[in-house]
Amino acid sequence: MKAKVYVMLKQGVLDPQGEAVRHALGALGFDGVDKVRQGKVIELDLAEGTTEETVTEMCEKLLANTVIESYRIEI
């Protein structure tokens, strides 16, 4: 069983990495990029029977900093 966890900074949290990517794209001639938000994708290979609640607990305890990040789970 596989799960993907998408972690992004919450709206309103400064994203310096995204801003650096936006700036670099402009420097390379890619005009029209107004905003970039950088995140991460975590792929998990799980034992059969692992519940989404267990994956949620993993996110809450380790995979996401819930103070500044939000996450979405796909099973």
C-alpha positions in Angstrom: 0.0 0.0 0.0 1.3 3.5 -0.9 0.5 6.9 0.5 1.7 10.3 -0.6 1.9 13.2 1.8 2.0 16.7 0.3 3.4 19.3 2.7 3.2 23.1 2.0 3.7 26.2 4.0 0.5 27.7 5.3 -0.9 30.8 3.5 0.7 33.9 5.0 3.9 32.2 6.0 7.0 33.6 4.3 8.4 31.2 1.7 12.0 32.3 1.1 12.8 29.1 -1.0 9.8 29.8 -3.2 10.9 33.4 -3.6 14.4 32.3 -4.6 12.9 30.0 -7.3 10.7 32.9 -8.6 13.7 35.2 -8.8 15.9 32.6 -10.5 13.1 31.9 -13.1 13.0 35.6 -13.9 16.8 35.8 -14.2 16.6 32.9 -16.7 14.1 34.8 -18.8 10.9 33.2 -17.7 8.7 36.3 -17.3 5.2 36.3 -15.9 5.8 34.2 -12.8 4.2 36.2 -10.0 4.5 33.8 -7.1 6.1 30.4 -6.3 5.4 28.2 -3.3 7.8 25.4 -2.5 6.7 22.3 -0.8 7.6 18.6 -0.5 6.1 15.3 -1.4 6.7 12.3 0.9 6.0 8.8 -0.5 5.4 6.0 2.0 5.3 2.3 1.3 3.0 1.0 4.0 2.0 -2.4 5.3 -1.4 -3.6 4.2 -4.0 -2.5 6.7 -2.3 0.7 7.6 -5.0 3.3 8.1 -5.2 6.9 7.0 -5.5 7.8 10.7 -2.1 6.3 11.2 -0.6 8.3 8.4 -2.3 11.4 9.8 -0.6 10.7 13.1 2.8 10.4 11.3 2.2 13.8 9.8 1.2 15.4 13.1 4.2 14.0 14.9 7.0 14.1 12.3 6.3 14.7 8.7 4.8 18.2 8.9 5.5 21.2 11.2 1.8 21.9 11.8 2.5 25.3 13.2 3.6 26.6 9.8 2.8 23.8 7.4 -0.4 22.1 6.1 -0.5 18.7 4.6 -2.7 16.5 2.4 -2.7 12.7 2.3 -3.4 10.5 -0.8 -3.7 6.8 -0.1 
